[in-house]
Amino acid sequence: MRLSKNLIYFFGALGGLLFGYDTGVIAGAQIFIQQEFQLNEAEIGFVVSCILIGAVVGAVLISPLSDRYGRKKMVILTAFIFLVGALGSALSPDVSFLIISRIFLGIAVGGASALVPMYLAELAPANQRGSLSSLNQLMIMIGMLLAYIANYVWRESPIGWELMLGFAAVPALILFIGGILLPESPRYLVKVGKRADAEKILLNIRTKSEAEAEILEIEEQSHQEKGRLKDVFSKWVRPAVVAAFGLAVLQQWMGCNTIFYYAPRILMSGGTDATSAIRTQIILGIFYVIVTAVAVSLMDRFDRRKVLMVGALAMGLSFFALSAAFHFEGNKEGFHLFTFIFLATYISSFCATWGPVMWVMIGEIFPLKIRGLAVGIASLVNWVANWTVSVSFPTLEATIGDVTLFISFGIICIAAVFFVKRFVFETRGYTLEEIEEALANDETKKLNDRKESSVARAI
């Protein structure tokens, strides 16, 4: 069975939905898990963040394995792990089994975080690569919204958190079936000597002239030795490594997942009850999806660097405003409204900028021969940064308070503006092969200068 172009992109991005659901569902489920198992702040912080331990393993293993066995096989494997992990979490008889199940589930989350953007980037044409690759982020936001709805629907069920966690098995099964039908990445096929198969796939998603030209361009870059770890850190790849790893760390240290994982907790710290906090998060979730959908549609109209700098500035200002609201308002009337507004402005800024753009750039910034390995390492860096923030948030909130914590996140956001300006080079509108050529010739800064002519050529 041959999938249409749109279905290929849909199933290719479906791993993002599972990524979003499995990381987002704990936001509401943790309230009931903490009550049932009588966990303290450090313990519930570990239950929330333990999925990230598995994500580190998944990022290290699955993306590099895609260089050896192909992107398609790893999509299928990831779907299977999602399925088993979701069912294991739902059937957990105690907190130890729950932690083990969520660590196992995290392997799929980490694998999907690297694999999906890379797969979509390798199938997308240059002038649509940003929008199509960022479908992953849209699916993550849709997954999170579904998780928040599940939190609300099953909040009063005697097996509520079990149903919340177990529902992820449904999209996992869909992804498993869809993964069997997905085509392999043409760039991977060319790399392993299957040119005819690659051309056949490209003819299904490009015009004949575009497919032939792209095959020739891919072939020029593919006649290289298989990349090794030392190649990732070689001098000519260093600009990509600095940019990608820096973006991966900053995306997390700017506090995004403290909001995604702990929004109900933040709202409850201001006096909101659990049901209202979960209901409010659904409203925020709808807002996430709308903003991300708009960002996806506009992804290839604006330079990635400028979008990242504007987004970081807006996120920093939102955190400063949120800290001011906590400092001056406390439990006063209107506090909940201000909290909601500033949470919404922060998340809308993230969803429109750093959410999709970071993952798009991770998937397109590295040379072909080390792309799977390098993307895996960048994802590993991202998940380690994610874990450090997520596991420490409940304890830090209890010790230094929300005001100081939010100010700290705001300062990191402002620092990110300067990092992007100094170390990140433009990728919008360039083919993956053009980006690789610029790295090889030590001309990444020129990608910023000759932007317009390249975009025009790609369109």
C-alpha positions as CSV (number, residue, x, y, z in Angstrom):
1,M,0.0,0.0,0.0
2,R,1.4,3.4,-1.0
3,L,0.7,6.3,1.3
4,S,-0.2,9.7,-0.1
5,K,2.3,12.5,0.6
6,N,0.1,14.0,3.3
7,L,-0.3,10.7,5.1
8,I,3.5,10.2,5.0
9,Y,4.0,13.5,6.8
10,F,1.1,12.7,9.2
11,F,2.4,9.3,10.3
12,G,6.0,10.6,10.2
13,A,5.0,13.3,12.8
14,L,2.7,11.0,14.9
15,G,5.5,10.1,17.2
16,G,5.4,13.8,18.3
17,L,1.8,13.3,19.5
18,L,2.9,10.4,21.7
19,F,5.9,12.4,22.9
20,G,3.5,15.2,23.9
21,Y,0.9,13.0,25.5
22,D,3.3,10.9,27.5
23,T,5.2,13.9,28.9
24,G,2.1,16.1,29.3
25,V,-0.3,13.7,31.0
26,I,1.8,13.6,34.1
27,A,0.9,17.2,34.8
28,G,-2.5,16.3,36.0
29,A,-1.9,12.6,36.9
30,Q,0.8,13.6,39.4
31,I,-1.7,15.2,41.7
32,F,-3.6,11.9,42.1
33,I,-0.4,9.7,42.1
34,Q,1.1,11.8,44.9
35,Q,-2.1,11.5,47.0
36,E,-2.5,7.7,46.4
37,F,1.2,6.8,47.2
38,Q,1.7,9.6,49.8
39,L,4.8,11.0,48.1
40,N,6.9,13.9,49.3
41,E,8.1,16.7,47.0
42,A,11.4,15.0,46.0
43,E,9.6,11.7,45.3
44,I,6.9,13.2,43.1
45,G,9.6,15.2,41.3
46,F,11.3,11.9,40.5
47,V,8.1,10.3,39.3
48,V,7.4,13.2,37.0
49,S,11.0,13.4,35.7
50,C,11.9,9.7,35.6
51,I,10.6,9.4,32.0
52,L,13.5,11.7,31.1
53,I,16.0,9.1,32.2
54,G,14.6,6.8,29.6
55,A,14.5,9.7,27.1
56,V,18.3,10.1,27.5
57,V,18.8,6.4,26.7
58,G,16.4,6.6,23.7
59,A,18.2,9.7,22.3
60,V,21.5,7.9,22.6
61,L,20.4,4.6,21.0
62,I,17.5,5.1,18.6
63,S,18.7,8.0,16.4
64,P,22.3,6.5,15.8
65,L,20.7,3.1,15.1
66,S,18.7,4.8,12.4
67,D,21.9,5.3,10.6
68,R,22.5,1.6,10.6
69,Y,19.1,0.1,10.2
70,G,17.1,2.9,8.6
71,R,14.7,5.6,9.9
72,K,11.6,3.4,9.2
73,K,12.6,0.5,11.4
74,M,13.3,2.8,14.2
75,V,9.9,4.4,13.9
76,I,8.3,1.0,14.2
77,L,10.5,0.1,17.2
78,T,9.7,3.4,18.9
79,A,5.9,2.8,18.4
80,F,6.3,-0.6,20.1
81,I,8.1,0.8,23.1
82,F,5.4,3.5,23.4
83,L,2.7,0.8,23.4
84,V,4.4,-1.4,26.0
85,G,5.4,1.6,28.2
86,A,1.9,3.0,28.3
87,L,0.3,-0.3,29.2
88,G,2.9,-0.9,31.9
89,S,2.4,2.5,33.4
90,A,-1.4,2.0,33.5
91,L,-1.1,-1.4,35.2
92,S,1.5,-0.4,37.8
93,P,0.6,-1.9,41.2
94,D,3.1,0.3,43.1
95,V,5.2,3.4,42.6
96,S,8.4,1.4,41.8
97,F,6.7,-0.4,38.9
98,L,5.3,2.9,37.7
99,I,8.8,4.5,37.7
100,I,10.3,1.5,35.8
101,S,7.5,1.6,33.2
102,R,7.9,5.4,32.7
103,I,11.6,5.0,32.3
104,F,11.0,2.4,29.6
105,L,8.4,4.7,28.0
106,G,11.0,7.4,28.0
107,I,13.2,5.4,25.6
108,A,10.5,6.0,23.0
109,V,10.0,9.6,23.9
110,G,13.8,10.3,23.6
111,G,14.0,8.3,20.3
112,A,11.0,10.1,18.8
113,S,12.3,13.5,19.8
114,A,15.4,13.0,17.6
115,L,13.9,10.6,15.0
116,V,10.8,12.5,13.9
117,P,12.3,15.9,13.1
118,M,15.2,14.2,11.2
119,Y,12.8,11.9,9.2
120,L,10.6,14.8,8.3
121,A,13.6,17.1,7.4
122,E,14.9,14.4,5.1
123,L,11.6,14.0,3.2
124,A,10.7,17.6,3.0
125,P,11.6,20.0,0.1
126,A,13.9,22.8,1.1
127,N,11.3,25.6,0.8
128,Q,8.8,23.7,3.0
129,R,11.3,21.9,5.4
130,G,10.6,24.3,8.3
131,S,6.8,23.9,8.1
132,L,6.9,20.2,7.6
133,S,9.6,19.5,10.2
134,S,7.7,21.6,12.7
135,L,4.6,19.4,12.3
136,N,6.4,17.4,15.0
137,Q,6.0,20.3,17.4
138,L,2.3,20.8,16.4
139,M,1.7,17.1,17.1
140,I,3.5,17.4,20.5
141,M,1.1,20.2,21.4
142,I,-1.9,18.3,20.2
143,G,-0.7,15.3,22.3
144,M,-0.3,17.6,25.4
145,L,-3.9,18.9,24.8
146,L,-5.2,15.4,24.6
147,A,-3.3,14.6,27.9
148,Y,-4.9,17.6,29.6
149,I,-8.4,16.6,28.5
150,A,-7.7,13.0,29.7
151,N,-6.6,14.5,33.1
152,Y,-9.9,16.3,33.3
153,V,-12.2,13.5,32.1
154,W,-10.8,10.9,34.4
155,R,-10.0,13.2,37.4
156,E,-12.8,11.6,39.6
157,S,-12.5,8.0,38.4
158,P,-11.2,5.5,41.0
159,I,-8.6,4.4,38.5
160,G,-8.2,7.9,37.1
161,W,-4.4,8.2,36.8
162,E,-4.2,4.7,35.4
163,L,-6.6,5.6,32.6
164,M,-4.8,8.8,32.0
165,L,-1.5,7.0,31.5
166,G,-2.9,4.0,29.6
167,F,-4.7,5.9,27.0
168,A,-1.4,6.6,25.2
169,A,-1.5,2.9,24.0
170,V,-4.2,3.9,21.4
171,P,-2.1,6.4,19.3
172,A,0.9,4.1,19.9
173,L,-0.9,1.3,18.1
174,I,-1.9,3.6,15.3
175,L,1.8,4.7,14.9
176,F,2.9,1.1,14.9
177,I,0.6,0.3,12.0
178,G,1.4,3.5,10.2
179,G,5.1,2.9,10.6
180,I,4.9,-0.3,8.7
181,L,3.4,1.6,5.8
182,L,5.8,4.5,5.9
183,P,8.5,4.8,3.2
184,E,12.2,4.8,4.1
185,S,14.1,8.1,4.0
186,P,15.4,8.7,0.5
187,R,18.7,10.1,1.9
188,Y,19.2,7.0,4.0
189,L,18.5,4.8,0.9
190,V,21.0,6.6,-1.2
191,K,23.6,6.4,1.6
192,V,23.2,2.6,1.6
193,G,23.3,2.2,-2.2
194,K,19.6,1.9,-2.9
195,R,19.3,4.7,-5.4
196,A,16.4,3.3,-7.4
197,D,14.3,2.9,-4.2
198,A,15.1,6.4,-3.2
199,E,14.1,7.8,-6.5
200,K,10.8,5.9,-6.5
201,I,9.9,7.4,-3.1
202,L,10.9,10.9,-4.2
203,L,8.7,10.6,-7.3
204,N,5.8,10.1,-5.0
205,I,6.3,13.4,-3.2
206,R,8.1,15.5,-5.8
207,T,7.8,16.3,-9.5
208,K,10.0,14.2,-11.8
209,S,12.5,17.0,-12.4
210,E,12.7,17.9,-8.7
211,A,13.2,14.2,-7.8
212,E,16.0,13.7,-10.3
213,A,17.8,16.9,-9.3
214,E,17.5,16.0,-5.6
215,I,18.8,12.5,-6.1
216,L,21.9,13.9,-7.8
217,E,22.5,16.4,-5.0
218,I,22.1,13.7,-2.4
219,E,24.5,11.4,-4.2
220,E,27.2,14.1,-4.2
221,Q,27.1,14.2,-0.4
222,S,26.6,10.5,0.2
223,H,29.9,9.2,-1.1
224,Q,31.5,9.5,2.3
225,E,32.7,7.1,5.0
226,K,30.3,6.3,7.7
227,G,30.5,8.9,10.4
228,R,31.9,8.1,13.8
229,L,31.8,9.8,17.2
230,K,35.1,11.7,16.6
231,D,33.6,13.1,13.4
232,V,30.8,14.8,15.3
233,F,33.4,16.8,17.2
234,S,35.7,17.4,14.3
235,K,36.7,21.0,13.7
236,W,34.6,21.6,10.5
237,V,31.4,20.4,12.3
238,R,32.1,22.4,15.4
239,P,29.8,25.4,14.4
240,A,26.9,23.0,14.1
241,V,27.7,21.3,17.4
242,V,28.0,24.6,19.3
243,A,24.7,25.9,17.8
244,A,22.7,22.6,18.2
245,F,23.9,21.7,21.7
246,G,23.5,25.3,22.9
247,L,19.9,25.5,21.6
248,A,19.2,22.0,23.1
249,V,20.3,23.2,26.6
250,L,18.8,26.6,26.5
251,Q,15.4,25.4,25.3
252,Q,15.1,23.5,28.6
253,W,16.8,25.9,30.9
254,M,14.4,28.6,29.8
255,G,11.8,26.8,31.8
256,C,9.4,25.4,29.2
257,N,8.8,22.1,30.8
258,T,8.3,23.5,34.3
259,I,5.2,25.0,32.7
260,F,4.1,21.9,30.7
261,Y,4.7,19.5,33.6
262,Y,3.8,21.7,36.6
263,A,1.2,24.2,35.4
264,P,-1.5,22.8,37.6
265,R,0.9,22.9,40.5
266,I,1.8,26.5,39.8
267,L,-1.9,27.5,39.6
268,M,-2.6,25.6,42.8
269,S,0.2,27.4,44.6
270,G,-1.9,30.6,44.2
271,G,-5.0,29.0,45.8
272,T,-6.7,27.3,42.8
273,D,-8.2,23.9,43.5
274,A,-7.1,20.8,41.6
275,T,-10.2,20.6,39.3
276,S,-10.0,24.2,38.3
277,A,-6.2,24.0,37.8
278,I,-6.7,21.0,35.4
279,R,-9.6,22.8,33.6
280,T,-7.4,25.9,33.2
281,Q,-4.6,23.8,31.7
282,I,-7.0,22.6,29.0
283,I,-7.6,26.2,28.1
284,L,-3.9,26.7,28.0
285,G,-3.5,23.5,25.9
286,I,-6.0,24.8,23.3
287,F,-4.0,28.0,23.2
288,Y,-0.8,26.0,22.7
289,V,-2.2,24.2,19.7
290,I,-3.6,27.3,18.0
291,V,-0.3,29.2,18.4
292,T,1.8,26.3,17.2
293,A,-0.5,25.7,14.2
294,V,0.0,29.4,13.2
295,A,3.7,29.1,13.8
296,V,3.9,26.0,11.6
297,S,2.1,27.7,8.7
298,L,4.5,30.7,9.0
299,M,7.7,28.7,9.7
300,D,9.3,29.2,6.3
301,R,8.5,32.9,6.0
302,F,10.9,34.2,8.7
303,D,14.6,33.6,9.5
304,R,15.1,31.0,12.2
305,R,17.6,33.1,14.1
306,K,15.4,36.2,14.3
307,V,12.4,34.0,15.4
308,L,14.6,32.5,18.2
309,M,15.8,35.9,19.4
310,V,12.4,37.4,19.5
311,G,10.9,34.4,21.2
312,A,13.6,34.3,23.9
313,L,13.0,38.0,24.7
314,A,9.3,37.5,24.9
315,M,9.7,34.4,27.1
316,G,12.0,36.3,29.4
317,L,9.6,39.2,29.8
318,S,6.8,36.8,30.5
319,F,8.8,35.2,33.4
320,F,9.6,38.6,34.9
321,A,5.9,39.5,34.7
322,L,4.9,36.2,36.3
323,S,7.4,36.7,39.1
324,A,6.0,40.2,39.7
325,A,2.5,38.8,39.9
326,F,3.5,36.2,42.5
327,H,5.4,38.9,44.5
328,F,2.8,41.6,44.5
329,E,-0.5,39.8,44.2
330,G,-0.1,36.6,46.3
331,N,-3.7,35.4,47.0
332,K,-5.3,38.7,46.3
333,E,-8.3,39.0,43.9
334,G,-7.1,39.0,40.3
335,F,-4.0,36.9,41.0
336,H,-5.3,33.9,39.2
337,L,-6.1,36.0,36.1
338,F,-2.6,37.5,36.0
339,T,-1.0,34.1,36.5
340,F,-3.1,32.7,33.6
341,I,-2.2,35.6,31.3
342,F,1.6,35.4,31.9
343,L,1.6,31.7,31.6
344,A,-0.2,32.0,28.3
345,T,2.1,34.7,27.0
346,Y,5.2,32.6,27.9
347,I,3.8,29.4,26.3
348,S,2.6,31.2,23.2
349,S,6.1,32.7,22.8
350,F,7.6,29.2,23.3
351,C,5.2,27.4,21.0
352,A,5.7,30.0,18.2
353,T,9.5,30.0,18.4
354,W,11.8,27.8,20.5
355,G,9.4,24.8,20.6
356,P,9.3,24.1,16.8
357,V,12.4,25.9,15.6
358,M,14.9,24.2,17.9
359,W,13.8,20.7,16.8
360,V,13.7,21.8,13.1
361,M,17.3,23.1,13.3
362,I,18.5,20.0,15.1
363,G,17.2,17.9,12.2
364,E,18.8,20.0,9.5
365,I,22.1,21.4,10.8
366,F,24.3,18.3,10.7
367,P,26.1,16.7,7.7
368,L,24.5,13.5,6.3
369,K,27.1,11.0,7.3
370,I,26.8,11.8,11.0
371,R,23.3,13.2,11.1
372,G,21.7,10.3,13.0
373,L,24.5,10.1,15.5
374,A,24.8,13.9,16.0
375,V,21.0,14.4,16.3
376,G,20.9,11.7,18.9
377,I,23.7,13.3,20.9
378,A,21.9,16.7,20.6
379,S,18.7,15.1,21.8
380,L,20.6,13.5,24.7
381,V,21.9,17.0,25.7
382,N,18.3,18.3,25.5
383,W,16.9,15.5,27.7
384,V,19.6,15.8,30.3
385,A,18.9,19.6,30.5
386,N,15.2,18.8,30.7
387,W,15.8,16.3,33.5
388,T,17.9,18.8,35.6
389,V,15.1,21.4,35.5
390,S,12.2,19.0,35.9
391,V,13.5,17.0,38.8
392,S,14.6,20.0,40.8
393,F,11.5,22.2,40.2
394,P,9.3,21.0,43.2
395,T,12.3,21.3,45.6
396,L,13.5,24.6,44.3
397,E,9.9,26.0,44.4
398,A,9.6,24.9,48.0
399,T,13.0,26.3,49.0
400,I,13.7,29.5,47.1
401,G,10.1,30.3,46.1
402,D,8.4,31.0,42.8
403,V,9.5,34.6,42.5
404,T,13.2,33.9,42.6
405,L,12.8,30.8,40.4
406,F,10.9,32.7,37.7
407,I,13.4,35.6,37.7
408,S,16.2,33.0,37.2
409,F,14.4,31.5,34.2
410,G,13.9,35.0,32.8
411,I,17.6,35.8,33.0
412,I,18.4,32.6,31.1
413,C,15.9,33.6,28.4
414,I,17.7,37.0,27.9
415,A,21.1,35.2,27.8
416,A,19.7,33.0,25.0
417,V,19.1,36.0,22.8
418,F,22.9,36.8,22.9
419,F,23.8,33.1,22.3
420,V,21.7,32.9,19.2
421,K,23.1,36.1,17.8
422,R,26.6,35.0,18.3
423,F,26.6,31.2,17.6
424,V,23.6,30.2,15.6
425,F,23.7,30.4,11.7
426,E,20.7,30.5,9.4
427,T,19.2,27.4,7.8
428,R,15.9,28.6,6.3
429,G,15.5,28.1,2.6
430,Y,18.8,26.1,2.1
431,T,18.9,22.5,1.1
432,L,20.6,20.1,3.6
433,E,23.4,19.8,1.1
434,E,24.0,23.6,1.0
435,I,24.2,23.7,4.7
436,E,26.7,20.8,4.7
437,E,28.8,22.6,2.0
438,A,28.9,25.8,4.1
439,L,30.2,23.8,7.1
440,A,32.8,22.1,5.0
441,N,34.1,25.4,3.7
442,D,33.9,27.2,7.0
443,E,31.3,29.6,5.6
444,T,28.4,29.2,7.9
445,K,28.3,33.0,8.6
446,K,27.7,33.5,4.9
447,L,24.5,31.6,5.2
448,N,23.1,34.7,7.0
449,D,24.4,37.1,4.4
450,R,23.3,35.3,1.2
451,K,19.9,34.4,2.6
452,E,17.5,36.0,0.1
453,S,19.1,34.6,-3.1
454,S,19.1,31.1,-1.7
455,V,15.4,31.3,-0.6
456,A,14.4,32.6,-4.0
457,R,16.3,29.7,-5.6
458,A,14.7,27.1,-3.3
459,I,11.1,28.5,-4.0
